[in-house]
Amino acid sequence: TTSTPTPPEIVTTSGTTPTQSFTTTSGTTTRNFTTTTEITTTTISTGSTSTSRPTSTSTAVTVTGSESWWLCECVQAVCIEDDKIQVIPVICKPPPKPTCSNGLSPVQVIDEDGCCWHWECDCYCTGWGDPHYMTFDGLYYSYQGNCTYVLVEEINKKVDNFGVYIDNYHCDTRDVVSCPRTLIVRHETQEVRIATVKPNTVQVEVTVNRQPVALPYKKFGVNIYESGINRVVEIPELKMNVSYNGLSFSIRMPYSLFGNNTQGQCGTCNNNTADDCMLPNGKIAENCETMADHWQVVDPSKPQCSPGLVPTKSPSTTPVQPCKESAICELLLGSVFKPCHSSVVPDRYYEACVFDSCVLPNLDLECSSLQIYAAICADQGVCIDWRRHTNGVCSYQCPPGKEYRACGPTEQLTCKSSQQNETSTKQVEGCFCPNGTMLYDPSVDVCVKTCGCVGVDKIPREFGERFTVDCQDCICLEGGSGIVCEPHECPKQNKPTCDGEGFREVTEVNPQDSCCPFVTCRCNTSLCTSKAPKCKPGFEVNSHIPSGQCCPVYQCVPKGVCVHENAEFLPNSSVFVDKCQNCLCTNKVNTSTQLNIISCEPVPCNVVCQPGYELQPVKGECCGKCVQTKCVIHTVNNSNLILKPGEFKNDPYNNCTIYSCVNIHNQFISSTSEITCPAFNEDSCKPGTVAFLPNGCCKTCAPLDTPAPCSVRTRKDFIVHRGCRSVDRVVMTECEGTCGTFSLYSAEANSMDHSCSCCRESKSTLKEVVLKCPNGHSRYHKYLYVEKCSCQETECNNPHSNESHSREENDRASTLKRIKRAISLATK
C-alpha cells in the first residue's frame, strides 16, 4: 500500500467454515489455502502498512515476499504487488472421527485460529457404589479403601493448589467394602467439600473452607450449583466440572488443558489405559487396586492413614459364594437401557451392580450402578427413565411442590433466565418444577406460575400484590428490589386499669391482626393471697368466685359420708367399728355434726358350752369363750362325774374308788384313788362276824385265832403328779394284812398314806417313771416301791418320806390333807 490515495486491488475467493463451539479431547483437522484467478477491485482505507483481522483471536501475519492480514474470520488478505490484494478464504476438511478409550463420543474443539476444528476425547472419570471406578481412559476397577485419596492432581503443576479428592469409609458392619462419604475439590484459595448427610442416600451438604454455603455459590473463579440430583463444582477458567450426589461422582476435564498431565486414582488422561494404574513415583502397578492404595493423603480424622504406609491387601471384588443376579441389575442388559447400549457399553456397570447386590444385599447399592450408567447415557444424549422399573427399590422422592423427571435440563429455567435462549441439549435426572411453572431464582427454591416476587416467607407474590409479613406492610413491585416494605401501623388503644386482687395487665395477640397486640385485664389466681383451708374428715373444700372478682372464696362443706377414726365411708357401705358389731353407714345426717350416722347391731352369738365349761367374756372376743370351771371325770362305767375343785366323790358303782378335783395354775386335774382291800376269807370268820370296815369298802370279821401275816400286795394304776400323768398303768406295791391296817400311795404327796392300822412297810426303794404333761412335755417322776411289809405299832405318819422333796411339793400338803380327810370320811 502506498501513501497515495490510489485504490488497491483485492482478490477474493469463496469458502465456508464450520464454527461450532465444544469442549472436549483429541483428533486434528487440516487447513488449505485456495487462490483464485478471478480478480475484483474495491476501495479500502489507506495510510497504514498492515491491517489486523477484525477478531480478537487474529493478528497481522507477514508472509515472505508479501504482507497479509485477516479481513474477517477465516478470510485472509495478502498484498501481492503495487495495489493488488489477494483474498484467500480458509477451507477446512473434516478430520476422521477417533475412538475414545473411555467409550464416550469424541467432541469437536475449535482450533486456536478459530477457523477449523479437531476431535478430542474429554477426560471423564466416574465412581459409584462401594466404590467402583472408571478412569479417564475407561479402565474399570473396584477399591475398598478406608482413607482419603487423590482422585486427580496435576503431574506438572500449572494451577495453584488444584486437586480432587475422595473420602471413603467402611459402609458395612464387617468392614469389608467402602462407600464414598465426601468429595473434596481444591482450587487456589478455596476448598469445596460435598459431604453425604445420610449414608447411601443423595442427601448432601456443601461447605467452602469448612463453612456451609448456600447454592448457587460463585466466588474466586469457583461456581457451585445444583443440577438435578447432583451438586456441581465448576471452574470456568479450567473448563472443568465435578458433580457428586452422595452415591456417585463424575469429573469432566478438557483434554486440551489436562491431557497427559493427570495422576491419581482416576489415572492419566491420554486415551490409553496402559498407564492408568500409575503410582506416585511414575511406575505402573500390576493392577489399579494396588495403585489406589498408594494415593492416600493426610487426613487428621483418620490417623491410621498416611502417605507411604504399607497398604493392606484389598478384598477381592469377586463374591466368595455364588450369588443370584439381582433383578435390578438385569435391567442394565435388558430393554430398558437398550437405547443406550450403542453409545455406552453396560458390561462394567452390570458387573459392579452384581457385586454390590451380593456383598451388601441390604443397602440397595446396586441402584448406584444404574444411576451412574443412566447419567452417562444422558451425557451422551440418551435419556432413560429407569427408576419406575425397579418396583420402588430405587425410587426417588421429591420435596413438596416439585416432581421427579428422569430427563430434565442441567440448569432449570428461572424467572431471571426465562428470556435467555437455552442452547444446551444435555439432560439430568432430578426434581423440577411442574409444567406451567418455573423456578423463581436459583437461590430461591420456589416454583411460580408468574414471575412476581418471593420474600423470606417463600410465598410467590404477583406484581402489585400487597401483603403483610413479619409485621411489615409490603408490596411486590416490578423492577428494583422487588418487595418494598414499611413498618405495620397499629391503631391506638385505651389502656385499661386493672383493680381488684388477682387482676393484672396482659398483652394478648389480636386474632384479627397478629402484629397489633392489645392490653387487657386478666385474672391470675396465683396472685391471690387467700389459701384453701384444710377440712376435717367428712368435709371438702368448696370454692366459688363472686361475680366481678378474681380470687375464690373457700368454705368446708359436708361430703355426705360417715366418718369413723378419720376414715370416710359412703352411705350404704359397711363400717368396721369392732368385730362384735355389724355397722352400716346410713343416709341419715346428724344435724350437729353434719355427718351421716353410723348404725350398729351386735353380732349374734349361739355358743353352747359342754359340761364342766362355762361361757365367760374374753377380751377381743364377741361371744365370750367356753372356759373349764370343773373337772370332768369319765368313770369305768362310761358315766361322767362333774366335780368342783376340792370336791371328792365315790364311784356310784364302786365305793372303793374315790374321785377328786384340784385346780393348779388354772389347770383342772382329776385324781382317782382306789382303796385296796386286804385278803379276806369269809369262811374264816365266825358266823355273824362279817362286817365292812369303816371305809365301807373292805370286809372284815372278828379277830381270828391265828392272825394272817402282813404281806405286800401288787397293783397297777396310773400315777398323776402336778397335772402330769403316766402313759400306762404302773406296777405299785402296798402293805396289807390281818393287822387291820392298809397303806395307800399318794402321788401328790409322793409318800404312803396310812390308815390307822399296824401293817406297814419295812423295806422300800425309789423308782422312776415318765409322766406326760398337758402341754405335751414329758418329765421324770420318782415314787416309793414297797418290797416288804410287817405289822408295826399304829402310827399315822410317814417315816420314809423323801426329805429332798422340793418346796413346791410341800406346799401341796394342804391338798393331801383334804384327800385324807375325804378318805377318812368315806371309811366312816
C-alpha atoms as one frame of an Amber mdcrd trajectory, in Angstrom:
protein
   0.000   0.000   0.000   1.370   3.374  -0.951   0.781   6.719   0.595  -1.097
   7.865  -2.486  -4.878   7.643  -2.477  -4.886   5.171  -5.368  -7.353   2.386
  -4.511  -5.738  -1.054  -4.401  -6.997  -4.281  -5.949  -8.440  -7.072  -3.841
  -8.502 -10.742  -4.899 -11.331 -12.738  -3.285 -12.295 -16.408  -3.175 -15.370
 -18.067  -1.741 -15.424 -20.748   1.041 -17.221 -21.836   4.230 -16.076 -22.899
   7.673 -17.999 -24.666  10.454 -17.710 -22.629  13.639 -19.411 -24.676  16.423
 -18.062 -24.381  19.974 -17.451 -27.539  22.042 -15.319 -28.578  24.990 -13.565
 -31.971  24.970 -10.486 -34.038  23.542  -8.138 -35.483  20.768  -8.091 -35.534
  16.925  -6.970 -32.971  14.254  -8.179 -31.232  11.080  -6.205 -29.947   8.040
  -6.412 -26.455   6.561  -5.971 -25.480   2.879  -5.421 -22.028   1.424  -7.031
 -21.688  -2.035  -6.354 -18.855  -4.513  -8.452 -17.767  -7.470  -7.708 -16.021
 -10.760 -10.886 -14.013 -10.641  -9.941 -10.513  -9.506 -12.204  -7.775  -8.447
 -11.166  -4.318  -7.369 -12.597  -2.442  -4.495 -11.513   0.520  -2.410 -10.129
   0.124   1.036  -8.750   2.571   3.533  -5.091   3.569   3.181  -2.484   5.101
   5.355  -1.099   2.010   7.056   1.296  -0.701   6.143  -0.728  -3.546   7.754
  -4.296  -4.336   8.649  -5.421  -6.531  11.580  -8.118  -9.201  11.350 -11.260
  -7.844  12.959 -11.421 -10.586  15.575  -9.887 -10.848  18.971  -8.022 -14.019
  18.079  -6.195 -12.837  14.923  -3.177 -10.612  14.271  -1.368  -9.364  11.179
   0.866 -12.023   9.647   3.894 -11.299   7.491   4.496 -13.775   4.625   7.775
 -13.984   2.767   7.650 -11.652  -0.179   4.401 -10.044   0.906   2.271  -8.936
   3.847  -1.074 -10.475   4.876  -3.856  -9.779   7.325  -7.318 -11.082   8.270
 -10.233  -9.332   6.681 -12.766 -11.325   8.733 -12.998 -14.760  10.318 -11.262
 -17.359   8.148 -10.716 -14.857   5.284  -7.116 -13.682   4.775  -5.854 -10.789
   2.607  -2.371 -10.900   1.013  -0.630  -7.895  -0.525   0.870  -9.115  -3.856
   2.381  -6.046  -5.559   1.547  -2.473  -6.235  -2.030  -2.063  -5.097  -3.110
  -5.623  -5.738  -4.513  -7.646  -2.807  -5.314 -11.376  -2.920  -8.233 -12.529
  -0.683  -7.857 -16.146   0.442 -10.700 -17.917   2.371  -9.679 -20.886   4.561
 -11.395 -24.165   3.669 -11.448 -26.861   6.428 -11.573 -30.554   5.665 -13.433
 -32.606   8.330 -10.901 -34.772  10.263 -11.517 -38.518  10.819 -13.504 -39.242
  13.982 -11.349 -41.062  16.589 -12.470 -43.726  19.069 -12.280 -42.741  22.737
 -10.982 -45.458  25.049 -13.494 -44.477  27.723 -16.340 -45.437  25.383 -17.738
 -41.916  25.118 -18.199 -39.945  21.943 -15.411 -37.509  20.987 -16.219 -33.815
  20.868 -15.360 -31.098  18.384 -12.873 -28.470  19.536 -12.203 -25.238  17.592
  -8.576 -24.629  16.589  -6.676 -21.695  18.044  -7.181 -19.639  14.863 -10.945
 -20.052  15.229 -11.358 -21.320  11.674 -11.106 -25.095  11.721 -11.776 -27.687
  14.441 -10.497 -31.070  15.569 -11.724 -34.040  17.662 -10.781 -34.568  21.290
 -11.671 -37.203  23.929 -12.615 -35.469  27.169 -11.062 -36.616  30.469 -14.106
 -38.231  32.152 -13.722 -40.164  35.445 -16.595 -41.649  37.491 -17.027 -43.510
  40.768 -20.073 -45.159  42.351 -21.261 -47.904  44.669 -18.867 -49.396  47.199
 -16.925 -47.950  45.283 -16.271 -48.784  41.638 -14.101 -46.572  39.451 -13.903
 -45.822  35.738 -10.678 -43.942  34.942 -10.302 -41.086  32.472  -9.426 -43.603
  29.791 -12.233 -46.050  30.690 -10.355 -48.611  32.827 -12.737 -50.226  35.379
 -11.706 -51.389  38.847 -13.129 -51.640  42.392 -11.368 -50.489  45.524 -12.393
 -50.808  49.187 -10.015 -48.439  50.980 -10.993 -46.636  54.163  -8.906 -43.436
  53.825  -8.877 -40.170  51.895  -7.340 -40.446  48.420  -6.221 -38.379  45.431
  -8.617 -38.684  42.511  -6.961 -36.079  40.288  -3.837 -33.949  40.617  -1.572
 -32.418  38.003   1.728 -34.119  37.260   3.298 -30.828  36.215   1.785 -28.162
  38.440   0.236 -25.381  36.358  -2.703 -24.410  38.574  -2.135 -23.274  42.152
  -3.449 -25.715  44.808  -5.529 -27.792  42.376  -6.873 -31.306  43.010  -9.929
 -33.511  43.528 -10.029 -35.972  46.470 -12.398 -38.619  47.838 -13.023 -39.605
  51.477 -14.132 -43.250  51.695 -15.425 -45.137  54.737 -16.442 -48.698  55.508
 -20.206 -48.730  54.981 -20.960 -52.243  56.289 -20.605 -53.768  59.754 -17.986
 -56.266  58.555 -15.590 -53.522  57.338 -15.331 -55.324  54.009 -16.482 -52.731
  51.484 -16.306 -48.933  51.327 -18.552 -46.136  50.121 -17.794 -42.503  49.230
 -18.523 -40.034  52.023 -17.062 -36.678  50.966 -15.844 -35.269  47.653 -13.205
 -32.536  48.014 -12.270 -30.001  45.298  -9.346 -27.600  45.833  -8.615 -24.601
  43.646  -6.248 -21.862  44.691  -7.574 -20.408  47.994 -10.794 -22.426  48.208
 -11.583 -25.955  49.360 -15.075 -27.226  48.475 -16.461 -30.227  50.338 -19.623
 -32.053  49.288 -20.435 -34.420  52.159 -23.076 -37.132  52.438 -25.581 -36.283
  55.181 -27.143 -39.753  55.450 -25.246 -42.875  54.283 -26.298 -44.412  50.976
 -28.610 -41.515  50.054 -28.458 -38.491  47.776 -28.705 -36.058  50.700 -25.536
 -33.931  50.750 -24.325 -30.619  52.182 -21.766 -28.203  50.731 -19.082 -26.274
  52.579 -16.359 -23.909  51.351 -13.286 -23.668  53.567 -15.239 -25.629  56.228
 -18.101 -23.082  56.261 -21.614 -24.017  54.988 -22.694 -22.093  51.880 -25.980
 -21.601  50.072 -26.330 -22.541  46.416 -25.756 -21.221  43.869 -22.317 -20.051
  45.045 -19.836 -18.088  42.910 -16.566 -16.727  44.220 -12.906 -16.522  43.184
 -13.413 -18.493  39.973 -15.437 -21.354  41.512 -19.141 -21.899  40.788 -21.238
 -24.351  42.828 -24.825 -25.103  41.870 -27.488 -27.792  41.785 -28.105 -29.737
  38.611 -30.862 -32.277  39.085 -29.867 -34.607  41.899 -26.225 -33.540  41.652
 -24.188 -30.801  43.265 -21.788 -29.420  40.663 -18.479 -27.644  41.278 -17.448
 -25.778  38.125 -14.173 -23.943  37.422 -14.794 -21.998  34.171 -11.140 -20.981
  33.833 -10.181 -24.676  33.615 -13.331 -25.673  31.659 -13.882 -28.469  34.175
 -16.716 -29.542  36.461 -17.114 -32.077  39.270 -20.520 -33.477  40.297 -21.487
 -35.554  43.350 -24.812 -36.787  44.726 -23.857 -38.997  47.676 -23.883 -42.237
  45.692 -21.708 -41.364  42.690 -19.325 -38.738  41.370 -18.039 -37.674  37.978
 -15.129 -35.460  36.918 -15.007 -33.881  33.444 -11.841 -32.070  32.308 -10.777
 -30.832  28.856  -8.041 -32.777  27.134  -6.570 -29.577  25.751  -5.673 -28.419
  29.293  -5.103 -31.682  31.160  -4.099 -34.235  28.531  -1.103 -36.342  29.687
  -0.963 -34.283  32.886  -3.190 -36.096  35.421  -2.388 -38.592  38.167  -4.303
 -40.253  40.985  -7.000 -42.896  41.236  -8.608 -41.550  38.035  -5.433 -42.371
  36.076  -3.601 -40.500  33.314  -5.823 -38.803  30.733  -4.259 -39.735  27.386
  -6.820 -42.068  25.758  -4.645 -45.049  26.672  -5.479 -47.432  29.552  -1.952
 -48.872  29.716  -0.688 -46.245  32.171  -3.887 -45.672  34.182  -2.512 -47.644
  37.187   0.452 -45.281  37.636   1.942 -44.932  41.134   3.091 -41.604  42.643
   6.684 -42.467  41.689   5.722 -42.821  37.997   5.896 -46.610  37.904   2.977
 -48.692  36.681   1.357 -51.061  39.215   0.162 -54.554  38.349  -3.445 -53.539
  38.934  -5.345 -50.414  39.875  -6.418 -51.835  43.255  -2.763 -51.753  44.306
  -2.290 -48.351  42.711  -5.285 -46.858  44.547  -3.782 -47.695  47.948  -0.722
 -45.531  47.244  -2.712 -42.334  46.691  -3.554 -41.768  50.362  -3.401 -38.204
  51.670  -3.007 -36.876  55.204  -6.389 -36.729  56.965  -6.368 -35.692  60.669
  -9.634 -37.549  61.214  -8.001 -40.809  60.077  -4.654 -41.171  61.873  -4.322
 -44.741  60.634  -3.974 -43.406  57.083  -0.815 -41.685  55.889   1.064 -41.499
  52.594   3.908 -44.014  52.496   2.337 -46.568  54.840   2.294 -50.113  53.535
  -1.321 -50.556  52.403  -3.336 -53.549  53.486  -4.401 -56.084  50.929  -7.665
 -55.064  49.343 -10.512 -57.595  49.489 -11.445 -59.467  46.399 -14.083 -57.876
  44.213 -15.429 -61.299  43.319 -18.081 -62.752  45.673 -16.798 -65.845  47.527
 -20.106 -67.671  47.239 -22.217 -67.878  44.086 -24.826 -65.158  44.034 -28.073
 -64.981  42.134 -28.196 -61.992  39.835 -30.373 -59.179  41.133 -33.402 -58.420
  39.026 -32.466 -54.740  39.218 -29.052 -55.427  37.698 -30.660 -57.281  34.807
 -32.293 -54.014  33.746 -28.859 -52.791  32.578 -28.699 -55.523  29.925 -32.422
 -55.505  29.094 -34.748 -53.444  27.001 -34.939 -50.553  29.492 -31.357 -49.434
  28.782 -31.117 -50.862  25.265 -31.321 -47.407  23.578 -28.024 -46.518  25.283
 -26.092 -49.726  24.557 -24.796 -48.398  21.254 -23.458 -45.249  22.943 -22.104
 -46.685  26.247 -21.229 -50.358  26.832 -23.050 -51.503  30.028 -20.875 -54.550
  30.892 -18.721 -52.909  33.577 -21.709 -51.285  35.236 -23.540 -54.612  35.260
 -20.508 -56.291  36.858 -20.406 -53.633  39.585 -24.141 -53.943  40.160 -23.951
 -57.721  40.694 -21.047 -57.304  43.113 -22.927 -54.712  45.191 -26.112 -56.784
  45.339 -24.148 -59.851  46.526 -21.782 -58.263  49.063 -24.232 -55.730  50.524
 -27.714 -57.050  49.702 -29.455 -54.889  52.328 -28.124 -51.463  51.270 -29.618
 -51.316  47.751 -26.246 -50.104  46.452 -26.952 -51.699  43.093 -29.129 -48.642
  42.401 -25.947 -46.552  42.137 -24.737 -48.613  39.162 -27.966 -47.953  37.298
 -27.886 -44.294  38.307 -24.352 -43.628  37.061 -24.970 -45.549  33.827 -28.151
 -43.561  33.179 -26.253 -40.308  33.905 -23.521 -41.201  31.377 -26.195 -42.129
  28.829 -27.877 -38.765  29.387 -24.483 -37.078  28.880 -24.306 -38.814  25.517
 -27.785 -37.599  24.638 -29.729 -40.781  25.538 -32.279 -40.335  28.314 -33.520
 -43.442  30.193 -36.478 -43.302  32.610 -35.363 -46.359  34.606 -36.423 -45.865
  38.257 -40.068 -46.806  37.648 -38.917 -50.294  36.566 -37.299 -51.126  39.951
 -40.556 -51.798  41.866 -39.828 -48.981  44.288 -36.353 -50.206  45.332 -34.588
 -47.307  43.610 -37.397 -44.774  43.897 -36.610 -41.105  44.372 -38.804 -38.830
  46.493 -39.064 -35.167  45.622 -39.955 -32.403  48.098 -43.492 -30.952  48.042
 -44.129 -28.684  45.094 -41.729 -30.488  42.763 -41.930 -33.565  40.553 -39.384
 -36.161  39.514 -38.116 -36.334  35.951 -35.570 -38.733  34.585 -34.600 -36.199
  31.933 -34.563 -32.552  32.862 -32.421 -29.550  31.945 -28.983 -29.261  33.509
 -29.907 -25.699  34.500 -33.552 -25.078  35.310 -35.492 -22.260  33.717 -35.885
 -19.366  36.173 -37.549 -16.007  36.119 -34.139 -14.406  35.598 -33.132 -16.781
  32.786 -36.522 -17.127  31.096 -35.659 -14.570  28.432 -32.396 -16.325  27.516
 -32.187 -18.956  24.819 -31.434 -22.423  26.181 -28.721 -23.889  23.917 -27.579
 -26.921  25.981 -29.059 -30.249  24.887 -27.745 -32.254  27.850 -30.183 -33.571
  30.422 -30.050 -34.823  34.025 -32.475 -36.513  36.403 -33.810 -34.708  39.413
 -36.714 -32.759  40.904 -38.114 -29.998  38.741 -40.952 -27.508  38.807 -44.262
 -28.859  37.439 -45.283 -27.959  33.919 -46.635 -24.444  33.720 -44.332 -23.217
  36.472 -40.689 -22.252  36.705 -38.064 -21.761  39.380 -38.170 -18.249  40.732
 -34.436 -17.980  41.221 -31.542 -20.445  41.576 -31.101 -19.246  45.147 -34.857
 -19.237  45.939 -36.157 -22.780  45.571 -39.789 -21.859  44.878 -41.822 -22.731
  41.796 -44.008 -19.905  40.481 -46.559 -19.540  37.720 -45.796 -15.891  37.098
 -42.581 -14.049  37.797 -43.506 -11.690  40.573 -41.781 -11.589  43.949 -40.736
 -14.139  46.546 -39.828 -12.960  50.032 -38.439 -14.622  53.129 -41.736 -16.437
  53.635 -41.155 -18.342  50.351 -44.655 -17.420  49.126 -44.913 -16.249  45.486
 -46.469 -12.814  45.022 -47.723 -11.130  41.880 -46.695  -7.639  40.836 -48.816
  -5.110  42.635 -49.866  -7.527  45.378 -49.915  -6.092  48.883 -49.258  -8.318
  51.892 -48.024  -8.258  55.465 -45.068 -10.353  56.606 -43.016 -10.082  59.807
 -45.217  -7.122  60.798 -44.164  -5.220  57.693 -46.649  -3.897  55.140 -45.164
  -4.863  51.788 -45.918  -4.550  48.101 -44.476  -6.526  45.207 -43.164  -4.153
  42.531 -41.672  -4.892  39.156 -38.113  -3.696  38.971 -35.831  -2.532  41.736
 -35.522  -4.850  44.703 -38.985  -6.291  44.016 -40.511  -6.161  47.500 -40.813
  -2.816  49.271 -41.866  -2.817  52.942 -42.593  -0.376  55.707 -43.452  -0.942
  59.385 -47.024  -2.040  60.058 -49.061   0.661  61.862 -51.369  -0.306  64.710
 -54.447   1.641  65.856 -54.277   3.393  69.219 -55.797   1.594  72.189 -57.054
   2.875  75.538 -55.068   1.141  78.254 -57.389  -0.472  80.834 -56.958  -0.106
  84.600 -56.794  -3.378  86.493 -58.203  -3.117  90.044 -59.022  -5.902  92.420
 -56.994  -8.717  93.883 -55.648 -11.182  91.310 -56.072  -8.945  88.246 -53.105
  -7.867  86.139 -52.396  -6.396  82.735 -51.775  -8.941  79.951 -50.719  -8.355
  76.377 -52.613 -10.651  74.037 -52.392 -11.440  70.350 -55.072  -9.890  68.246
 -56.611 -12.726  66.186 -57.589 -10.198  63.518 -54.176  -8.533  63.392 -51.323
 -10.537  64.892 -48.953  -7.584  64.524 -51.018  -5.403  66.828 -51.380  -6.960
  70.269 -53.762  -5.377  72.768 -53.606  -4.926  76.550 -56.395  -6.376  78.669
 -57.061  -7.295  82.309 -56.781 -10.959  83.052 -57.326 -12.852  86.284 -54.266
 -14.658  87.628 -55.227 -16.710  90.678 -51.545 -17.196  91.577 -51.631 -13.580
  92.757 -54.427 -14.301  95.256 -53.425 -14.273  98.938 -56.257 -16.420 100.287
 -55.470 -20.121 100.543 -57.800 -23.085 100.586 -58.409 -24.356 104.156 -57.678
 -27.882 105.250 -61.010 -29.552 106.026 -61.523 -32.257 108.638 -62.586 -35.751
 107.526 -66.073 -35.821 106.047 -65.790 -32.310 104.664 -64.332 -30.922 101.439
 -63.249 -27.530 100.196 -65.777 -25.705  98.098 -64.752 -22.548  96.269 -66.586
 -20.030  94.193 -65.631 -16.750  92.639 -68.118 -13.999  93.230 -69.211 -12.043
  90.209 -66.715  -9.403  89.227 -63.927 -10.780  91.361 -60.842 -12.856  90.580
 -59.913 -14.613  93.796 -62.052 -17.519  95.068 -63.894 -17.748  98.407 -63.374
 -21.048 100.257 -65.545 -22.984 102.740 -65.717 -26.545 104.063 -68.947 -28.365
 103.171 -70.066 -31.879 104.210 -69.402 -34.606 101.669 -72.398 -36.724 102.757
 -70.343 -39.544 104.237 -69.824 -41.247 107.591 -66.564 -40.789 109.499 -65.027
 -43.296 111.887 -61.473 -42.938 113.170 -60.678 -40.305 110.489 -61.810 -42.641
 107.732 -64.675 -41.762 105.391 -67.441 -44.193 104.398 -70.032 -43.769 101.700
 -73.714 -44.328 102.535 -74.845 -47.990 102.482 -71.257 -49.177 102.938 -70.077
 -51.284 105.865 -68.182 -49.593 108.672 -65.841 -51.566 110.851 -66.191 -50.416
 114.447 -65.265 -53.694 116.142 -65.750 -57.315 115.263 -68.582 -57.733 117.722
 -70.824 -55.293 115.881 -72.244 -55.081 112.385 -72.239 -51.395 111.435 -73.577
 -49.586 108.351 -73.264 -46.000 107.120 -76.787 -44.628 106.715 -78.205 -41.745
 104.735 -79.370 -40.054 107.909 -77.459 -36.924 108.889 -76.520 -35.817 112.371
 -77.668 -32.202 112.465 -75.000 -31.218 114.967 -72.008 -32.770 113.209 -73.465
 -32.659 109.657 -72.056 -36.165 109.172 -74.039 -39.271 108.276 -74.999 -41.533
 111.162 -73.422 -44.988 111.661 -75.953 -47.661 112.734 -74.625 -50.780 114.579
 -76.077 -54.112 115.755 -74.306 -56.710 117.940 -73.054 -59.847 116.278 -75.453
 -62.758 117.227 -73.909 -65.495 119.441 -75.020 -69.167 119.520 -72.441 -70.724
 121.806 -73.308 -73.795 123.978 -70.666 -74.954 126.446 -70.036 -78.595 127.318
 -70.496 -79.917 130.851 -67.742 -78.624 133.112 -67.335 -75.469 130.983 -68.944
 -72.060 131.447 -69.305 -69.158 128.974 -67.165 -66.289 130.183 -66.389 -62.938
 128.483 -62.987 -62.737 126.799 -61.285 -59.531 125.709 -61.290 -59.301 121.898
 -63.979 -61.961 121.556 -67.551 -61.152 120.680 -69.395 -64.083 122.238 -67.030
 -64.971 125.059 -65.351 -68.324 125.368 -66.203 -71.633 126.989 -63.842 -71.862
 129.944 -63.433 -75.000 132.073 -64.564 -74.457 135.659 -64.936 -78.083 136.865
 -63.263 -81.419 136.375 -64.956 -83.848 134.025 -64.217 -87.431 135.058 -65.060
 -90.439 132.891 -65.766 -93.451 135.123 -65.187 -97.081 134.208 -68.911 -97.427
 133.697 -68.904 -94.720 130.971 -70.598 -92.223 133.195 -69.382 -88.679 133.731
 -68.805 -87.052 137.066 -68.607 -83.275 137.364 -66.501 -82.202 140.353 -65.653
 -78.752 141.592 -62.084 -78.076 142.654 -61.580 -79.603 146.154 -64.646 -81.860
 145.785 -64.467 -85.688 146.340 -66.915 -88.337 145.203 -67.115 -92.105 145.372
 -67.774 -94.033 142.255 -71.552 -94.649 142.202 -70.934 -98.296 141.424 -67.755
 -98.921 143.451 -67.234 -97.456 146.900 -63.557 -98.444 146.722 -62.874 -95.784
 144.018 -62.711 -92.144 145.055 -62.504 -89.222 142.565 -61.205 -85.767 143.402
 -60.641 -82.448 141.527 -57.811 -79.950 142.008 -57.196 -76.566 140.235 -53.475
 -75.945 139.914 -52.419 -72.882 137.909 -55.782 -72.817 136.103 -55.322 -76.457
 135.197 -58.152 -78.715 136.384 -56.624 -82.040 137.410 -58.759 -85.009 138.436
 -57.423 -87.786 140.673 -58.655 -91.359 141.037 -57.898 -93.163 144.304 -58.633
 -96.849 144.831 -58.887 -98.470 148.270 -57.264-101.889 148.133 -58.789-104.378
 150.496 -56.595-106.899 152.341 -57.026-110.589 151.652 -60.186-111.778 153.280
 -61.642-115.194 153.613 -65.203-115.010 154.707 -65.190-118.688 155.688 -62.551
-117.950 158.293 -64.956-115.693 160.107 -67.298-116.893 162.709 -70.845-116.774
 161.635 -72.288-113.364 162.118 -68.917-111.649 162.479 -68.563-110.486 158.822
 -68.823-106.689 158.527 -67.467-103.770 156.430 -64.527-101.811 157.542 -65.090
 -98.145 158.317 -64.170 -97.281 154.751 -67.333 -99.022 153.573 -65.336-100.905
 151.005 -63.489-103.806 152.672 -64.996-106.626 154.685 -63.607-107.969 157.922
 -64.599-110.236 160.788 -63.820-110.650 164.394 -60.157-111.208 165.253 -59.005
-114.670 164.096 -57.370-117.159 166.263 -54.349-117.160 164.039 -53.693-113.854
 162.589 -52.738-113.726 158.930 -49.313-112.295 158.343 -48.935-108.718 156.996
 -47.873-109.003 153.303 -47.019-106.964 150.124 -49.721-106.631 147.538 -49.097
-105.577 143.913 -51.427-103.461 141.790 -51.338-101.437 138.540 -52.579 -97.926
 138.381 -51.844 -94.503 136.715 -49.592 -92.085 138.548 -50.746 -88.433 138.416
 -48.417 -85.748 139.719 -48.629 -81.951 139.289 -51.116 -82.307 136.474 -48.922
 -84.827 134.618 -49.878 -88.472 134.243 -48.050 -91.684 133.435 -48.619 -93.029
 129.940 -49.511 -96.525 131.122 -50.538 -98.093 134.400 -47.553 -98.526 136.728
 -46.884-101.517 138.973 -47.162-100.341 142.560 -46.941-102.238 145.905 -48.676
-101.783 149.201 -48.866-103.465 152.604 -51.956-105.145 153.873 -52.867-107.986
 156.077 -54.736-109.006 159.145 -53.017-106.321 161.090 -56.124-104.397 160.255
 -54.220-101.669 158.525 -53.684-100.562 154.948 -51.335 -98.263 153.083 -52.255
 -96.107 150.073 -49.632 -94.406 147.907 -50.360 -90.769 147.187 -48.654 -89.400
 144.104 -49.399 -85.827 145.089 -47.532 -86.268 148.384 -45.048 -88.744 146.892
 -45.417 -90.842 150.050 -47.580 -93.501 151.625 -50.742 -92.523 153.359 -51.589
 -94.722 156.314 -54.875 -95.604 157.770 -54.785 -96.269 161.411 -53.595 -99.867
 161.119 -50.389-101.619 162.012 -49.451-103.394 158.758 -46.613-101.174 157.474
 -43.716-101.288 155.021 -40.485-102.361 156.495 -38.378-102.123 153.288 -38.880
 -99.871 150.230 -36.995 -98.295 147.289 -37.490 -95.329 144.916 -38.406 -95.992
 141.284 -38.648 -93.635 138.308 -41.479 -93.266 135.790 -42.118 -90.892 132.825
 -45.148 -88.612 133.172 -46.872 -86.901 130.197 -47.961 -83.309 130.853 -50.970
 -81.474 129.291 -48.660 -79.085 127.375 -47.089 -82.039 125.550 -43.856 -82.088
 127.573 -42.585 -85.142 129.482 -40.935 -85.290 132.880 -39.400 -87.907 135.135
 -41.030 -88.765 138.492 -39.828 -90.926 141.372 -42.213 -92.947 143.516 -41.880
 -95.342 146.559 -41.897 -99.037 145.833 -42.613-101.348 148.852 -40.608-104.511
 148.974 -41.547-105.841 152.418 -44.389-105.314 154.914 -44.720-106.099 158.623
 -47.106-105.412 161.467 -45.989-102.455 163.468 -47.226-100.195 166.126 -50.120
 -97.989 164.990 -48.570 -94.637 163.998 -50.133 -92.463 161.321 -47.034 -90.687
 159.924 -44.660 -91.079 157.024 -41.218 -92.211 158.215 -39.990 -92.875 154.678
 -40.890 -89.569 153.155 -38.193 -88.152 150.995 -36.519 -85.291 152.813 -35.260
 -83.930 149.477 -38.726 -83.110 148.147 -38.936 -79.664 146.723 -40.602 -76.770
 148.427 -43.322 -76.881 145.772 -44.382 -80.394 146.836 -44.516 -79.360 150.484
 -46.856 -76.530 149.503 -49.356 -79.104 148.457 -49.608 -80.599 151.946 -52.917
 -78.902 152.415 -54.271 -80.653 149.319 -53.090 -84.003 150.690 -54.782 -83.339
 153.995 -58.049 -82.717 152.199 -57.700 -86.074 150.428 -57.000 -87.825 153.740
 -59.967 -86.202 155.263 -62.136 -87.320 152.384 -60.906 -90.907 152.667 -61.418
 -90.826 156.411 -64.945 -89.577 155.999 -65.639 -92.175 153.373 -64.454 -95.016
 155.615 -66.595 -93.796 158.451
